[in-house]
Amino acid sequence: MGRSIALIICLAVAFALAWANERTPSPAPANAPATTFSAARAMADVEVMAKEPHPIGSPANAAVREHLVRRMTALGLSPQVQRTSVLRHRGDLAVGGVVENVVGVLPGRDRASPAVALMAHYDSVPGSPGAADDAAGTAAALEIVRAFKAQGAPARDVVVILTDGEESGLLGAQAFFDQHPLAARIGFVINMEARGGAGRAQMFQTGPDNAGTIALLKKGSVAPAASSLTVFMYEQMPNDTDFSVPRAKNISGLNYAFIGGQFDYHSPTSTPANLDKGSLQHLGQETLAAAREAAFAPALPAKAPNLVYANTFGGHILAYPPAIGWAVLALAAILFAVGIVRARSRGALPWLDMLKGAGAALYAVSLAAVIFRLARRATGAGFGYFEQRDLLAQAVRWEVALALLAIGALAMAAAAVGRGRTRLAGAAFVLGLGAACSLFGTLDTPGLVLGGFGAALALLSFGRPASVAGAWAGVLLTGFAAAIALQILAPPTAFLAAWPLTLATLGAALTALASRRNLPQLAVLAVLGALGVSWLLAFGHGLYLGLDLPELLAAIVWLAALLLWPLAQPGEDQKGARLAAMAVILLGVAAVGIVRLDPPWSARHPQATHLAYYVDTARGLSWRISDMPRLPHWTQGVLTSDGGKAQKLSLPFLRRGDTWAAPARAVAAAPPTVALARETGGRLRLSILPPPGARTLLVSAKTSAALAGVAVNGRPAKLLGKAGSSAKIYWEVPAEGLTLTFASAAPGTIEVDYAAVLDQWPADAAPLPPRPADLMAFGTSGATYVGGARRFSW
């Protein structure tokens, strides 16, 4: 009973500490001291910028730009608008357009020193006011400059770069760092972003050789949230922000974002009212602190090899060179050895039990992974941003369900090895869960593999009961194996295993591997467990927010087991442990049932709908389309209101391969004008001129001959260099059209599909009826796509 009470108290304290650590600070009022960051002051700019959606090239974006010019003029930054065209490549896709960055300078005492840049983007995606992404970052930059001016002249210039076209492919940042004369003077960049509307601001990316940068971060931060694990993981992902551009040019810096409340990401609900003011405060106070260190210091941080670093407690960051990770593991090994020796002196450590403990730890991982996978599939939500929106709308209760399942899985594994005689039951349980993953759709091979692996571990580990000391020692050995592997293969991530392992081995040394679970020893284990698990929960919460892969949370369950095992494993004579574990799992199952069966849609969390008009002038056909995986009743009715039947079609340039479409009546829609001409010197020029009012031009080209010297609106493009190759070009703000010039040594053909996007419903189409309060128009809903196809030869 003492063990159970200690475990409950430990978990309660751990979750309470984790919750407290993840809370955002209270927003500072408008009358806060002048040299500090005030979310209330910054919100005045957010309110202006996020009145309505303002994508690149829109009249609303022009209004935001004018506001920024006025504000930066009032701050003494002498702003200029950098209007230019730019082109970026990614394989056979080129994105470009005309951007209008707003750039200003707060002069420093030494105008020749490398400058510090504050960067954020002011454009939004279509359909979203963008209060978080990225009006919050833009407003924070202005508030930071105001605080700097109140403090006095910085040591070096501070350049404010408010980019345009980030949402279209980092166009503004590319234009600044490629073309602006100030770019050569930038020595340090602080970028501010958001992927949601709440949560603490994470410093999730640095420039290369970051030792000096991390020293600056440690010195200046107020309540930082940062780790080398986050940086390592982000670099393995295909995601980009404006910071990617200067980082590719070897410029040092820090990249910040908050990612909680992801329901509001790129959503119409990203309004000033829904933005967490505490998130804005945390973003602003952290970036102000870092920017102040960089701007007022005699020198910018020097480059040196990357460090391993992470938060500990109380806003402290522990950082060290990767090689020191071996010293951390050596300390853990010494503490483990002390625990082994003390336990052996008491005759409490049968060696075979260590193998059972290692198997039980791996069983806990496989059980947690398969139960998380089953729960995710059982929610009924598909995989993808739009498919999972019903989970984002109820993020708290979905996370609670996973937490209950995690506790139950760990308790079940510990009870099985402690009580013993559960080989067949343990194997059947995890194997059944793995097989059940296939009940929700197609055959689920990963679920079957996880279930089979867990079943094999149960058969090997759950025979005769194992001692607590022996089993815990085996669990810790799995920690050593993983920490050593990470230290060799990915040193920036090794701390995630090494630090909890060191804390756990400290408990093992102090309690002789929990060979006597009296009150003082239980207290020591509970305190160390609460500290370590609360620290791990922050990473678990980050994984939960960042990736829709709940199976990965099994790693957090296993790391928590390093600390909790001696409290979780019952003695051989203790009854009811398996029933208690199953009860917790059933609570998690009930929570998953609520997630699936209780629709989350409301006026605050409305269901996303999309409706647009698609006119194919080449074939003389029109459709009403919905680029969403599921169709609410309202959408189905409007989609088929012209008498056509909804079906899945493959239409060019839409997000999905197959899009819901229903035949619609013809409307007056002028298509782009397309022509091929030969220039002086033999080069060919393909010209595409969109109709008036088009904000985006989408082009797909396929050529039968190899093309040379390809350029898009005069900018070199590495496209269509091989016979039979194809490419896509997306061009924003195409008032002057798109021109593709090239040379060809042989006769050939080029096939061109094209579409212009107009942010308006056709004037002669029946207007869209009002949406219910629990539905919202998303993305390009209400737009008109006017396209066609041509084939030219030479």
C-alpha positions in Angstrom: 0.0 0.0 0.0 2.9 2.4 0.8 4.3 1.8 -2.7 1.0 2.6 -4.3 0.5 5.7 -2.3 4.1 6.9 -3.2 3.5 6.2 -6.9 0.2 8.1 -6.9 1.8 11.1 -5.1 4.8 11.0 -7.4 2.7 11.0 -10.5 0.4 13.7 -9.2 3.3 16.0 -8.3 5.0 15.3 -11.6 1.9 16.2 -13.7 1.3 19.3 -11.5 4.9 20.4 -12.0 4.8 19.8 -15.7 1.5 21.7 -16.0 3.0 24.6 -14.1 6.2 24.7 -16.2 4.2 24.7 -19.4 2.0 27.7 -18.4 2.6 30.9 -20.2 3.4 34.1 -18.2 0.8 36.7 -17.4 0.8 39.3 -20.2 2.4 42.6 -19.1 0.0 45.6 -19.1 0.4 48.6 -21.3 1.9 50.6 -18.5 4.7 48.1 -17.8 8.2 49.6 -17.5 9.4 51.0 -20.8 12.4 48.7 -21.1 10.4 45.5 -20.7 8.2 43.7 -23.2 4.4 44.3 -22.9 2.0 41.9 -24.6 -0.7 44.6 -24.1 1.3 47.1 -26.1 2.1 44.6 -28.8 -1.5 43.5 -29.1 -2.4 47.0 -30.4 -0.5 46.1 -33.6 -1.9 42.6 -33.7 -5.4 44.0 -33.7 -4.7 46.1 -36.7 -2.8 43.5 -38.7 -5.1 40.6 -38.0 -8.5 42.2 -38.9 -8.9 39.9 -41.9 -6.9 37.5 -44.0 -4.0 39.3 -45.8 -2.1 36.9 -48.1 0.6 38.2 -50.4 -0.6 40.5 -53.2 -4.0 41.2 -51.5 -5.4 44.7 -50.8 -5.5 43.7 -47.1 -1.8 42.9 -47.2 -1.1 46.3 -48.7 -3.1 47.9 -45.8 -1.0 45.9 -43.3 2.2 47.1 -45.0 1.1 50.7 -44.8 0.5 50.3 -41.1 3.9 48.9 -40.6 5.6 51.7 -42.5 3.8 54.2 -40.3 4.7 52.4 -37.1 8.3 52.0 -38.1 8.5 55.6 -39.1 7.2 56.6 -35.7 9.9 54.4 -34.1 12.6 56.2 -36.0 13.6 53.3 -38.2 13.4 55.1 -41.6 11.6 52.2 -43.2 11.9 51.3 -46.9 9.8 48.9 -48.9 11.9 46.4 -50.9 9.7 45.6 -53.9 11.3 42.9 -56.0 10.7 39.6 -57.7 12.3 36.4 -56.4 12.4 32.7 -57.4 13.1 29.7 -55.2 13.6 26.1 -56.2 12.8 22.8 -54.6 13.4 19.9 -57.1 11.1 20.3 -60.0 9.0 22.9 -58.2 9.7 26.6 -58.5 7.9 29.2 -56.4 8.2 32.9 -56.9 6.5 36.2 -57.2 6.7 39.9 -56.4 7.3 40.6 -52.7 7.3 43.9 -50.7 9.4 43.6 -47.6 9.4 46.4 -45.0 12.9 47.0 -43.8 14.1 49.6 -41.2 17.2 50.2 -39.1 17.6 51.3 -35.5 21.1 52.9 -35.6 23.7 51.6 -33.1 26.7 53.3 -31.7 29.1 51.5 -34.1 27.5 51.6 -37.5 30.3 49.5 -39.0 29.8 46.5 -36.6 27.8 43.5 -37.9 24.1 44.1 -37.3 21.4 42.2 -35.4 18.3 41.4 -37.4 14.8 41.0 -35.9 12.7 39.1 -38.5 9.1 38.1 -38.8 6.7 37.9 -41.7 3.6 40.0 -42.1 1.6 38.1 -44.7 -1.0 35.4 -43.8 -2.3 32.4 -45.7 -5.6 32.9 -47.6 -8.6 32.6 -45.3 -6.7 33.2 -42.0 -6.3 36.6 -40.2 -2.9 35.3 -39.0 -3.0 36.8 -35.5 -0.5 34.2 -34.4 1.2 33.4 -37.7 2.7 35.9 -37.9 1.2 39.1 -36.6 2.4 38.1 -33.2 6.0 37.9 -34.3 5.7 41.2 -36.3 4.2 43.0 -33.4 6.8 41.6 -31.1 9.6 42.9 -33.3 8.1 46.4 -33.1 7.7 46.2 -29.3 11.3 45.1 -28.9 12.5 48.1 -30.9 10.5 50.4 -28.7 12.1 48.8 -25.6 15.5 49.2 -27.1 14.9 52.9 -27.7 13.8 53.3 -24.1 17.1 51.7 -22.9 19.4 53.8 -25.2 21.4 53.3 -28.4 22.5 49.7 -28.9 26.1 48.8 -29.6 25.3 47.9 -33.2 22.6 48.5 -35.7 19.3 46.6 -35.3 17.7 45.8 -38.6 14.0 45.0 -38.6 13.1 42.7 -41.5 9.3 42.3 -41.9 9.0 39.9 -44.8 6.3 39.3 -47.4 5.5 36.0 -49.0 6.7 33.7 -46.3 3.6 31.6 -46.6 4.2 31.2 -50.3 7.7 29.7 -49.9 10.0 32.1 -47.9 10.0 34.5 -50.8 10.5 37.7 -48.8 13.4 36.3 -46.8 15.1 35.0 -50.0 14.6 38.4 -51.6 16.2 40.2 -48.7 19.2 38.0 -48.2 19.9 37.7 -52.0 19.2 41.2 -53.1 19.1 43.8 -50.3 22.3 45.8 -49.7 21.8 45.5 -45.9 22.0 41.7 -46.1 25.8 41.7 -46.2 25.9 43.5 -42.8 23.7 41.0 -40.9 25.7 39.0 -38.3 22.9 37.6 -36.1 19.2 36.9 -36.8 16.4 36.4 -34.4 13.3 35.0 -36.2 9.8 34.8 -34.7 7.1 32.4 -35.9 4.0 30.5 -34.7 2.4 27.2 -35.5 -0.7 27.6 -33.4 -2.2 30.2 -31.1 -1.0 29.2 -27.6 1.8 27.6 -25.6 5.3 28.7 -24.6 7.7 30.0 -27.2 10.3 27.3 -28.1 13.7 28.2 -29.3 13.8 25.4 -31.8 16.6 26.2 -34.2 20.0 27.8 -34.2 22.5 28.7 -36.8 25.5 26.4 -37.4 28.3 26.1 -34.8 26.1 27.3 -32.0 28.2 27.3 -28.8 28.5 31.1 -28.7 24.8 31.4 -29.5 23.7 29.1 -26.7 26.0 31.0 -24.3 24.1 34.1 -25.3 20.8 32.3 -24.8 21.7 31.1 -21.3 22.8 34.6 -20.3 19.9 36.5 -21.5 16.8 34.3 -21.3 14.1 34.9 -18.7 12.2 31.5 -18.8 13.6 29.7 -21.9 12.3 26.6 -23.5 15.0 25.1 -25.6 17.0 21.9 -26.3 19.4 20.4 -28.8 16.9 17.6 -29.2 14.4 20.0 -30.7 17.0 21.4 -33.0 18.1 17.9 -34.1 14.6 16.8 -34.8 13.6 19.9 -36.7 16.6 19.5 -39.0 15.4 16.1 -39.9 12.0 17.4 -41.0 11.0 19.0 -44.3 9.7 22.1 -42.5 11.1 25.6 -43.2 10.7 29.1 -41.8 12.2 32.4 -42.9 15.2 31.5 -40.7 16.1 28.7 -43.1 17.4 31.4 -45.6 20.0 33.1 -43.4 20.9 29.8 -41.8 21.8 28.4 -45.3 24.1 31.4 -45.7 25.9 30.4 -42.4 24.5 33.3 -40.4 24.1 32.7 -36.7 20.9 33.2 -34.8 17.9 31.9 -32.9 14.5 30.8 -34.2 11.4 31.0 -31.9 7.9 29.8 -32.2 4.9 28.7 -30.1 3.0 25.6 -31.3 0.2 25.1 -28.8 -3.4 25.5 -29.9 -2.8 24.1 -33.4 -6.5 24.2 -34.2 -6.0 27.9 -35.0 -2.9 27.3 -37.3 -3.7 28.7 -40.7 -7.3 28.9 -39.7 -10.0 31.6 -39.8 -10.0 31.2 -36.0 -6.5 32.7 -35.7 -8.0 36.0 -34.5 -6.7 38.5 -31.9 -9.4 37.4 -29.6 -8.2 33.7 -29.7 -4.5 34.5 -29.5 -3.1 33.5 -26.1 -1.7 36.8 -24.8 0.6 34.8 -22.5 2.1 33.2 -25.5 2.8 36.6 -27.1 4.3 37.7 -23.8 6.6 34.7 -23.6 7.7 35.1 -27.2 8.4 38.8 -26.7 10.2 38.6 -23.4 12.4 35.7 -24.6 13.3 37.3 -27.9 13.8 40.7 -26.3 16.2 39.2 -23.8 18.2 37.4 -26.5 18.2 40.4 -28.8 19.3 42.7 -26.1 22.3 40.5 -25.3 23.2 40.5 -29.0 22.5 44.2 -29.7 24.1 45.7 -26.7 27.1 43.4 -26.4 30.6 44.5 -27.5 30.8 41.6 -29.9 28.4 39.1 -31.4 28.7 35.4 -30.3 31.6 33.6 -31.8 31.1 30.4 -33.8 32.2 27.2 -32.1 31.2 23.6 -32.3 27.6 22.8 -31.4 26.6 22.1 -27.8 24.3 19.7 -26.1 21.8 21.6 -24.1 18.3 21.6 -22.5 16.2 23.1 -19.8 16.6 21.7 -16.3 14.5 23.5 -13.7 13.7 27.1 -12.8 14.5 28.5 -16.2 18.1 27.1 -16.2 19.7 25.7 -19.3 22.5 23.1 -18.9 24.9 23.1 -21.9 28.1 21.2 -22.6 30.2 19.9 -25.5 29.0 16.5 -26.8 32.1 14.7 -25.4 30.9 15.5 -21.9 28.0 13.2 -22.5 30.4 10.3 -21.9 31.2 11.8 -18.4 27.5 12.0 -17.7 27.1 8.3 -18.6 30.2 7.5 -16.5 28.6 9.1 -13.5 25.5 7.2 -14.0 27.5 4.0 -14.3 29.3 4.7 -11.0 26.0 5.3 -9.2 24.5 2.2 -10.8 27.5 0.2 -9.5 27.0 1.5 -6.0 23.4 0.4 -6.1 24.4 -3.0 -7.4 26.9 -3.5 -4.7 24.6 -2.4 -1.9 21.8 -4.6 -3.2 24.1 -7.6 -3.5 25.2 -7.1 0.0 21.6 -7.6 1.1 21.2 -10.6 -1.1 18.4 -8.9 -3.1 19.7 -9.1 -6.6 19.3 -12.4 -8.5 21.1 -11.9 -11.8 18.4 -13.6 -13.9 15.9 -11.0 -12.6 17.9 -8.4 -14.5 17.1 -10.0 -17.8 13.4 -10.2 -16.8 13.5 -6.5 -15.9 15.1 -5.6 -19.3 12.4 -7.7 -21.1 9.7 -6.0 -19.0 10.9 -2.6 -19.9 10.9 -3.4 -23.6 7.4 -5.0 -23.1 6.3 -1.7 -21.6 7.6 0.2 -24.7 5.8 -2.2 -27.1 2.6 -2.3 -25.1 2.5 1.5 -24.9 3.3 1.9 -28.6 0.6 -0.6 -29.7 -2.0 0.8 -27.4 -1.2 4.4 -28.6 -1.5 3.3 -32.2 -4.8 1.5 -31.6 -6.2 4.5 -29.7 -5.2 6.9 -32.6 -6.9 4.6 -35.2 -9.9 4.2 -32.9 -10.5 7.9 -32.8 -11.7 7.7 -36.4 -9.7 10.7 -37.4 -7.6 10.3 -40.6 -4.0 11.2 -40.9 -3.1 14.6 -42.2 -3.6 18.2 -41.1 -7.3 18.4 -42.2 -8.0 14.8 -41.3 -6.9 15.3 -37.7 -8.7 18.6 -37.1 -11.3 17.0 -34.9 -8.5 15.9 -32.6 -7.0 19.4 -32.7 -10.4 20.7 -31.7 -10.3 18.6 -28.5 -6.6 18.5 -27.9 -6.8 18.5 -24.1 -9.0 15.5 -23.7 -7.1 13.5 -26.4 -3.8 14.2 -24.5 -5.5 13.1 -21.2 -6.6 9.9 -22.9 -3.0 9.2 -24.0 -1.7 10.0 -20.5 -4.1 7.5 -18.9 -3.1 4.8 -21.4 0.6 5.5 -20.8 0.2 5.1 -17.0 -1.8 2.0 -17.5 0.8 0.4 -19.9 3.7 1.1 -17.6 1.8 -0.2 -14.6 0.7 -3.3 -16.5 4.3 -4.2 -17.5 5.6 -3.7 -13.9 2.8 -5.8 -12.4 3.3 -8.6 -14.9 7.0 -9.0 -14.0 6.5 -8.5 -10.3 3.6 -10.9 -9.8 4.9 -13.4 -12.5 2.9 -16.2 -14.0 1.4 -14.0 -16.7 3.2 -15.2 -19.8 0.2 -16.3 -21.8 -2.0 -13.5 -20.6 0.6 -10.8 -21.2 1.4 -12.2 -24.6 -2.3 -12.5 -25.6 -3.1 -9.0 -24.4 -0.5 -7.2 -26.4 -0.9 -9.4 -29.5 -4.7 -8.8 -29.4 -4.1 -5.1 -29.2 -1.8 -5.3 -32.2 -4.4 -7.3 -34.2 -7.2 -4.8 -33.2 -5.3 -2.0 -35.0 -6.5 -3.6 -38.2 -10.1 -3.2 -37.2 -10.1 0.4 -38.2 -9.4 0.4 -41.9 -6.8 -1.7 -43.8 -4.5 -4.3 -42.5 -2.2 -2.6 -40.0 1.3 -4.2 -40.3 3.1 -2.0 -37.8 0.4 -2.8 -35.2 0.8 -6.5 -35.8 4.6 -6.3 -35.6 4.5 -4.3 -32.3 2.0 -6.8 -30.9 4.1 -9.8 -32.0 7.3 -8.3 -30.5 5.5 -7.6 -27.2 4.1 -11.1 -27.1 7.6 -12.6 -27.5 8.9 -10.4 -24.7 6.0 -11.5 -22.4 6.7 -15.2 -23.0 10.4 -14.6 -22.2 10.0 -12.3 -19.2 6.8 -13.1 -17.3 7.4 -16.5 -15.7 8.7 -16.7 -12.1 8.2 -13.4 -10.2 11.2 -11.1 -10.3 12.6 -9.1 -7.4 12.2 -5.3 -7.5 15.9 -4.8 -7.3 16.7 -7.2 -10.1 13.9 -6.0 -12.4 14.8 -2.3 -11.8 18.5 -3.1 -12.6 17.4 -4.7 -15.8 15.2 -1.7 -16.7 18.2 0.6 -16.0 20.4 -1.5 -18.3 18.1 -0.8 -21.2 18.6 2.9 -20.4 22.3 2.5 -20.6 22.1 0.7 -23.9 19.9 3.5 -25.4 21.9 6.3 -24.0 25.2 4.9 -25.2 23.7 4.3 -28.7 22.4 7.9 -28.8 25.8 9.2 -27.6 27.5 7.5 -30.5 24.9 8.1 -33.2 23.2 11.4 -32.3 25.0 13.2 -29.4 22.6 16.2 -29.4 19.8 13.8 -28.4 21.6 11.6 -25.8 20.8 13.8 -22.8 17.1 12.8 -23.1 18.1 9.3 -22.0 21.3 10.1 -20.0 19.8 12.7 -17.6 16.8 10.6 -16.4 19.1 7.6 -16.2 21.6 9.5 -14.0 18.7 10.7 -11.7 17.4 7.1 -11.6 20.8 5.6 -10.8 21.1 8.2 -8.0 17.9 6.7 -6.6 19.3 3.2 -7.1 22.5 4.1 -5.2 20.6 5.8 -2.3 18.1 3.0 -1.9 20.2 -0.1 -2.8 18.1 -0.6 -5.9 14.9 -0.3 -3.7 15.8 -3.5 -2.0 14.0 -2.2 1.1 10.9 -0.1 0.4 10.6 1.6 3.7 9.2 5.1 4.1 12.5 7.0 3.7 13.4 5.1 0.6 9.9 5.5 -0.9 10.2 9.3 -0.2 13.5 9.4 -2.0 12.2 7.5 -5.0 9.0 9.6 -5.1 10.9 12.9 -5.0 13.4 11.8 -7.7 10.6 10.3 -9.8 8.5 13.5 -9.6 11.4 15.7 -10.7 12.5 13.4 -13.5 9.0 12.6 -14.8 7.9 16.2 -14.8 11.0 17.0 -16.9 10.2 14.2 -19.3 6.5 15.3 -19.6 7.7 18.5 -21.2 9.3 16.6 -24.0 6.3 14.3 -24.2 4.0 17.3 -24.6 6.3 18.7 -27.3 6.1 15.4 -29.2 2.4 15.4 -28.8 2.1 18.9 -30.2 4.7 18.6 -32.9 3.9 15.2 -34.5 0.7 13.2 -35.0 2.6 10.0 -34.2 1.5 9.0 -30.7 3.6 5.8 -30.9 6.6 7.9 -30.3 5.3 8.7 -26.9 6.2 5.1 -25.9 9.8 6.4 -25.6 8.7 8.8 -22.9 6.9 5.9 -21.1 10.1 3.9 -21.2 12.2 6.8 -19.9 9.7 7.4 -17.1 10.0 3.7 -16.3 13.7 4.3 -15.4 12.5 6.4 -12.5 9.1 4.9 -11.6 9.8 1.2 -11.8 10.5 0.6 -8.1 7.3 2.4 -7.2 5.3 0.7 -10.0 6.4 -2.9 -9.5 4.4 -4.7 -6.8 5.8 -7.4 -4.6 4.9 -11.0 -5.3 2.5 -11.1 -2.4 0.7 -7.8 -3.4 -2.6 -8.5 -5.1 -4.7 -6.3 -7.3 -1.8 -4.6 -9.2 -2.8 -6.0 -12.6 -6.5 -5.1 -12.0 -5.5 -1.5 -11.1 -3.4 -1.2 -14.2 -6.3 -2.5 -16.3 -8.6 -0.1 -14.6 -6.4 2.8 -15.7 -6.2 1.5 -19.2 -10.0 1.2 -19.3 -10.3 4.9 -18.2 -8.0 5.7 -21.1 -10.3 3.7 -23.4 -13.3 5.5 -22.1 -11.5 8.9 -22.8 -10.8 7.7 -26.3 -14.4 6.8 -26.7 -15.5 10.3 -25.7 -13.0 11.7 -28.2 -14.5 9.6 -31.0 -18.2 9.9 -30.1 -18.6 13.4 -28.8 -18.3 15.8 -31.8 -16.1 18.8 -30.8 -17.5 21.3 -33.3 -18.7 24.6 -31.9 -18.5 28.3 -32.7 -15.0 28.4 -31.1 -13.9 25.2 -32.9 -15.9 25.1 -36.1 -15.5 22.4 -38.6 -13.5 23.4 -41.7 -15.3 23.6 -45.0 -14.0 24.4 -48.5 -15.9 25.4 -51.6 -14.4 26.9 -54.7 -15.3 27.2 -58.4 -13.1 25.5 -61.0 -13.4 26.5 -64.6 -11.6 24.5 -67.3 -11.7 26.6 -70.4 -9.8 24.0 -72.4 -12.6 21.5 -72.1 -15.5 24.0 -71.5 -16.3 22.4 -68.1 -17.0 23.9 -64.7 -17.2 22.3 -61.3 -17.9 23.3 -57.8 -15.1 21.7 -55.8 -14.2 21.0 -52.1 -10.6 20.2 -51.3 -11.4 18.5 -48.0 -11.4 14.9 -47.0 -14.9 14.9 -45.6 -18.0 16.8 -46.6 -20.3 18.2 -43.9 -24.0 18.2 -44.8 -23.9 21.9 -45.6 -21.0 21.4 -48.0 -22.6 18.5 -49.7 -25.8 20.6 -50.3 -23.9 23.6 -51.8 -21.5 21.4 -53.8 -24.4 19.8 -55.7 -26.7 22.8 -55.8 -26.4 23.1 -59.6 -27.8 19.6 -60.0 -24.5 17.7 -60.4 -23.5 14.7 -58.4 -20.4 14.9 -56.1 -17.6 12.6 -57.2 -13.8 12.4 -56.7 -11.8 13.9 -59.6 -8.2 14.6 -60.2 -7.9 18.3 -61.0 -4.6 20.1 -61.6 -3.0 22.3 -58.9 -5.3 21.3 -56.0 -3.8 20.1 -52.7 -5.1 16.5 -53.0 -4.8 14.0 -55.8 -8.5 13.4 -55.7 -10.9 16.3 -55.0 -14.6 16.4 -54.4 -16.2 17.9 -57.4 -19.7 18.3 -58.9 -20.6 19.7 -62.3 -21.6 23.3 -62.1 -23.3 25.7 -64.6 -21.0 27.7 -66.9 -19.9 31.1 -65.6 -18.2 34.0 -67.3 -14.5 33.7 -66.4 -11.7 35.0 -68.6 -8.8 32.5 -68.7 -5.1 33.4 -68.8 -3.7 34.3 -72.2 -0.9 31.9 -73.3 1.4 32.3 -76.3 4.8 31.0 -77.5 7.1 33.3 -79.5 10.7 33.2 -80.8 13.0 36.0 -79.6 15.9 37.5 -81.4 18.8 35.1 -81.1 16.6 32.0 -81.3 15.4 31.7 -77.7 11.8 30.9 -77.1 9.4 32.8 -74.9 6.3 31.3 -73.3 4.1 34.1 -72.0 1.2 33.6 -69.6 -0.9 36.6 -68.7 -3.6 36.1 -66.1 -6.9 37.8 -66.0 -7.3 41.0 -64.0 -7.6 40.4 -60.3 -5.7 37.1 -60.2 -3.4 36.8 -57.1 -1.7 33.5 -58.0 -0.7 31.9 -61.3 -0.2 28.1 -61.3 1.7 26.5 -64.2 2.6 22.9 -65.0 4.9 22.2 -68.0 6.2 19.1 -69.7 8.6 19.2 -72.6 9.7 16.6 -75.1 13.1 18.1 -75.6 15.8 19.2 -73.2 15.7 22.9 -72.6 18.7 25.1 -71.8 19.0 28.5 -70.2 15.6 28.3 -68.6 14.5 31.5 -66.9 11.3 32.5 -65.1 10.6 36.2 -65.4 14.2 36.8 -66.1 15.5 34.7 -63.1 17.5 31.5 -63.9 15.6 28.3 -63.1 17.0 24.8 -63.1 14.0 23.3 -64.7 13.1 21.1 -67.7 16.7 20.3 -68.5 16.0 16.8 -69.7 13.8 15.5 -72.5 10.5 14.3 -71.1 10.9 16.2 -67.8 8.2 18.2 -66.2 8.0 21.1 -63.7 5.6 23.2 -61.8 5.8 27.0 -61.3 3.7 28.9 -58.8 3.9 32.7 -59.2 2.4 35.2 -56.7 1.1 38.6 -57.6 1.2 37.9 -61.3 -0.1 41.3 -62.6 2.7 41.4 -65.2 2.3 37.8 -66.0 4.7 34.9 -66.1 7.4 34.5 -68.8 9.3 31.3 -69.3 12.3 31.7 -71.6 14.5 28.9 -72.9 16.6 27.6 -75.7 16.3 24.2 -77.4 18.9 22.6 -79.6 16.3 20.2 -81.2 12.7 20.4 -82.3 10.2 19.7 -79.6 6.9 20.4 -77.8 5.9 21.8 -74.5 2.5 21.0 -72.9 1.3 23.6 -70.4 -1.5 23.3 -67.9 -2.3 26.6 -66.2 -4.7 28.2 -63.7 -5.2 31.6 -62.3 -6.6 32.0 -58.7 -9.0 34.8 -58.0 -10.0 35.5 -54.4 -13.7 35.9 -55.3 -16.7 33.8 -56.2 -17.9 34.1 -59.8 -20.2 37.1 -60.0 -22.8 35.3 -62.1 -22.9 32.1 -60.0 -25.4 31.6 -57.2 -23.9 33.1 -54.0 -22.8 30.8 -51.2 -25.5 30.5 -48.5 -24.6 31.4 -44.9 -22.7 28.7 -43.0 -23.9 27.4 -39.6 -22.0 28.7 -36.6 -20.1 25.5 -36.2 -18.7 25.6 -39.8 -16.0 27.9 -41.2 -14.6 28.7 -44.6 -11.0 27.5 -44.9 -8.1 28.3 -47.1 -9.1 29.4 -50.7 -12.8 28.8 -50.0 -14.8 31.2 -52.1 -12.1 31.5 -54.8 -12.3 30.8 -58.5 -9.7 28.7 -60.4 -9.7 29.6 -64.1 -7.5 27.3 -66.1 -6.8 25.5 -69.3 -4.2 23.7 -71.3 -2.1 24.4 -74.4 0.4 22.5 -76.5 3.1 24.3 -78.5 5.8 23.0 -80.8 9.0 24.5 -82.4 
